[in-house]
Amino acid sequence: MKLIFGLIIFYLSMQLDAKEVFHVGRSPRALIMGDAFAALADDEYTLFYNPAALGKEADLRVVPFNPHLGILNPLDYIDKFQNMPSGVEQIAEVGMGIPLYFSIGAFPTLKFGPIGISMYAQRQGRYYIDNPKYPQLTIDDRLDRGFVIGMSHRMEGFGKDEFSFGFSFKSVKRAGIFGTFDMLGGLLLDVLNSGSISPSSLKEILGYSKGSGKGFDAGVEYILKIGDDTKANFAFSVIDIGDTKFLHEEGPSKPPSQLMNATLATAFVQDLGFIDYKFALDIQAMNQNLEFGQMLHLGMELGLPIIKLLAGWNAGYISYGASFEFWGIEFLGGLYGVEIGNGYRVKEAPRAIIYFKFLDFSFDA
């Protein structure tokens, strides 16, 4: 226990600059629960939250097909998107302050007892225009591909309770465009005014870069069994220990590192048969230079036959949605907000996510 608290103090003492907290893999279900998930981590995204949580459910679980689509919530900006102008200056004026976003990808996963492996391919794009006097377009358009493999070990001597620790290793290739460009002059203006430039030439002009990296994660989990159907979970995890850095392979610069994320979490779970419910709390990115409100994530799930109702508080912004599951097929949809400013509730990026999972097989020995 002293070691855990020592690690927490160490990570809290580290200072890193950040706006939005970037992640490679996020559970769509968790995002609708305020992204409070490190003490639950019971779906196919376990290895992206806490490798210690492996192996606490079925002995074998296979999720071969699970694509998602994330976009800016269009309902918040529907007036601005009508009758879009064609000129660069007019586009800059209309798009000023709109946090454009999309994410598309899949994370097929295999869990076999305390061992898990996830393959992934995900494209994420973030585009933001600011500075009304001299409009600047910031682009973060990244494609991540790779795999993560991990294992957990349950220690004996805790009676009916469970204490586990886990580790994982990841290999990732990252490619994309990362930079800020002047919209009314220079390079970007020439690109926007050109009607015949090819995609390959556009990538080269904007500084398309590639790199590869390897990273490590670790975590612990303690499950306090209050009754046969009631549990309190406690967890601490560190994802991308020491930052996952990329070797430069192509383009003007290497892709940005995946910053380390230290999370302290707890959850309360009760299964009443016909219904079950879960409450979760995460304090995320404890090692990054954020206000406490930006680190706080709260979530809840109410499980009924076929349908689950989800809601949460994602670092200052409400999230909500639902999922429908039947015979290994799941459909999930919801809305959530993300902080992209330099403080608590400074600038919200409202987002929507749709998720489809097909052929989710679980087997107990």
ChimeraX attribute file (.defattr): number of C-alpha atoms within 10 A of each C-alpha:
attribute: neighborCount
match mode: 1-to-1
recipient: residues
	/A:1	6
	/A:2	7
	/A:3	8
	/A:4	11
	/A:5	11
	/A:6	11
	/A:7	15
	/A:8	19
	/A:9	13
	/A:10	12
	/A:11	19
	/A:12	15
	/A:13	13
	/A:14	11
	/A:15	12
	/A:16	12
	/A:17	8
	/A:18	16
	/A:19	15
	/A:20	15
	/A:21	17
	/A:22	12
	/A:23	13
	/A:24	15
	/A:25	18
	/A:26	17
	/A:27	20
	/A:28	21
	/A:29	27
	/A:30	25
	/A:31	28
	/A:32	32
	/A:33	32
	/A:34	30
	/A:35	28
	/A:36	32
	/A:37	33
	/A:38	33
	/A:39	31
	/A:40	26
	/A:41	21
	/A:42	17
	/A:43	18
	/A:44	23
	/A:45	22
	/A:46	27
	/A:47	33
	/A:48	23
	/A:49	29
	/A:50	32
	/A:51	34
	/A:52	34
	/A:53	31
	/A:54	31
	/A:55	23
	/A:56	16
	/A:57	16
	/A:58	16
	/A:59	16
	/A:60	18
	/A:61	21
	/A:62	17
	/A:63	20
	/A:64	19
	/A:65	15
	/A:66	20
	/A:67	17
	/A:68	20
	/A:69	19
	/A:70	21
	/A:71	19
	/A:72	22
	/A:73	21
	/A:74	14
	/A:75	11
	/A:76	12
	/A:77	13
	/A:78	9
	/A:79	10
	/A:80	12
	/A:81	12
	/A:82	8
	/A:83	7
	/A:84	12
	/A:85	13
	/A:86	8
	/A:87	11
	/A:88	14
	/A:89	14
	/A:90	12
	/A:91	14
	/A:92	22
	/A:93	16
	/A:94	14
	/A:95	21
	/A:96	17
	/A:97	16
	/A:98	18
	/A:99	19
	/A:100	19
	/A:101	20
	/A:102	18
	/A:103	18
	/A:104	18
	/A:105	20
	/A:106	22
	/A:107	25
	/A:108	20
	/A:109	25
	/A:110	19
	/A:111	25
	/A:112	17
	/A:113	18
	/A:114	22
	/A:115	21
	/A:116	24
	/A:117	23
	/A:118	23
	/A:119	18
	/A:120	18
	/A:121	20
	/A:122	20
	/A:123	19
	/A:124	19
	/A:125	18
	/A:126	17
	/A:127	17
	/A:128	19
	/A:129	25
	/A:130	17
	/A:131	12
	/A:132	11
	/A:133	7
	/A:134	13
	/A:135	20
	/A:136	19
	/A:137	20
	/A:138	18
	/A:139	19
	/A:140	17
	/A:141	19
	/A:142	22
	/A:143	20
	/A:144	20
	/A:145	20
	/A:146	18
	/A:147	19
	/A:148	21
	/A:149	21
	/A:150	24
	/A:151	23
	/A:152	25
	/A:153	18
	/A:154	20
	/A:155	10
	/A:156	11
	/A:157	9
	/A:158	12
	/A:159	9
	/A:160	11
	/A:161	14
	/A:162	17
	/A:163	21
	/A:164	22
	/A:165	22
	/A:166	23
	/A:167	23
	/A:168	24
	/A:169	18
	/A:170	20
	/A:171	16
	/A:172	22
	/A:173	19
	/A:174	26
	/A:175	22
	/A:176	24
	/A:177	22
	/A:178	20
	/A:179	12
	/A:180	16
	/A:181	18
	/A:182	16
	/A:183	22
	/A:184	16
	/A:185	11
	/A:186	10
	/A:187	13
	/A:188	20
	/A:189	15
	/A:190	12
	/A:191	16
	/A:192	14
	/A:193	11
	/A:194	10
	/A:195	8
	/A:196	7
	/A:197	11
	/A:198	9
	/A:199	9
	/A:200	9
	/A:201	12
	/A:202	14
	/A:203	14
	/A:204	13
	/A:205	12
	/A:206	20
	/A:207	17
	/A:208	23
	/A:209	22
	/A:210	22
	/A:211	22
	/A:212	20
	/A:213	18
	/A:214	18
	/A:215	20
	/A:216	20
	/A:217	28
	/A:218	24
	/A:219	25
	/A:220	24
	/A:221	27
	/A:222	21
	/A:223	22
	/A:224	18
	/A:225	16
	/A:226	13
	/A:227	10
	/A:228	8
	/A:229	12
	/A:230	16
	/A:231	18
	/A:232	21
	/A:233	20
	/A:234	22
	/A:235	25
	/A:236	27
	/A:237	28
	/A:238	28
	/A:239	27
	/A:240	24
	/A:241	16
	/A:242	14
	/A:243	15
	/A:244	21
	/A:245	19
	/A:246	20
	/A:247	16
	/A:248	16
	/A:249	16
	/A:250	14
	/A:251	18
	/A:252	13
	/A:253	16
	/A:254	21
	/A:255	26
	/A:256	17
	/A:257	15
	/A:258	21
	/A:259	21
	/A:260	24
	/A:261	23
	/A:262	25
	/A:263	26
	/A:264	21
	/A:265	23
	/A:266	23
	/A:267	23
	/A:268	19
	/A:269	20
	/A:270	17
	/A:271	14
	/A:272	11
	/A:273	10
	/A:274	8
	/A:275	12
	/A:276	17
	/A:277	18
	/A:278	20
	/A:279	22
	/A:280	27
	/A:281	26
	/A:282	26
	/A:283	21
	/A:284	26
	/A:285	25
	/A:286	26
	/A:287	22
	/A:288	22
	/A:289	19
	/A:290	20
	/A:291	13
	/A:292	14
	/A:293	14
	/A:294	26
	/A:295	22
	/A:296	21
	/A:297	24
	/A:298	25
	/A:299	26
	/A:300	25
	/A:301	23
	/A:302	15
	/A:303	20
	/A:304	14
	/A:305	12
	/A:306	11
	/A:307	16
	/A:308	19
	/A:309	18
	/A:310	26
	/A:311	26
	/A:312	27
	/A:313	23
	/A:314	27
	/A:315	25
	/A:316	21
	/A:317	19
	/A:318	19
	/A:319	26
	/A:320	23
	/A:321	22
	/A:322	20
	/A:323	20
	/A:324	16
	/A:325	16
	/A:326	11
	/A:327	10
	/A:328	12
	/A:329	15
	/A:330	18
	/A:331	17
	/A:332	22
	/A:333	21
	/A:334	23
	/A:335	21
	/A:336	26
	/A:337	24
	/A:338	22
	/A:339	21
	/A:340	17
	/A:341	15
	/A:342	16
	/A:343	17
	/A:344	18
	/A:345	15
	/A:346	10
	/A:347	17
	/A:348	18
	/A:349	20
	/A:350	24
	/A:351	22
	/A:352	24
	/A:353	23
	/A:354	19
	/A:355	21
	/A:356	19
	/A:357	19
	/A:358	17
	/A:359	14
	/A:360	17
	/A:361	15
	/A:362	15
	/A:363	11
	/A:364	9
	/A:365	6
